[in-house]
């Protein structure tokens, strides 16, 4: 595919390089950022939280409520709406991210977790921090 693009393109090599770099970055962002960390399947019961990554198709992790330091929220403004994110914190790190954008039952999840986990308040959303967390 890349060889055909190179042969048939009237674009100079630099523009092709920029395009391919952007394409690779977008693929990494979606695969490892969004699907792995935010598009998760969450199950809450009396004992704790079970999370499956990659739309519920990935690895399952089980956490007890006592493992969490607390929960934080952040607001992400978009062109058409503002979405809230909820982060469950363990040892100072975000281990579970729930998004109002991805979870239609976000309000129920937040309410259920707020009863079991201390609320650490609202933090400012940071794109730079989100990008760093893709690779951790």
C-alpha angles and dihedrals in degrees: 000000000000091000091053091048089051094049099045098037124103088198120109116248092256093060091048089051092051091048093050092046090053091047092052092047091050091050092050091047094052098039101042102020109039105022096038100043110022110023092068135143111236129195120185122194136158093280101047147286129314117199130188119191129217097043091313094306097098136073118318122228125189121207129183117222090243090064092067124088087202144283130284130194131208134183121231113196116210134179094271106021146359117251127201122223124201119204124195108212125212120178090346094306131107105246100166126032120193120188131201085214096058102031118065089191093049094128091054092048091049092048092049093048094044089062093053104032129051115251111237093188136244121317130194114264114242124194090195091055090048091053091049091051092056088072098044 
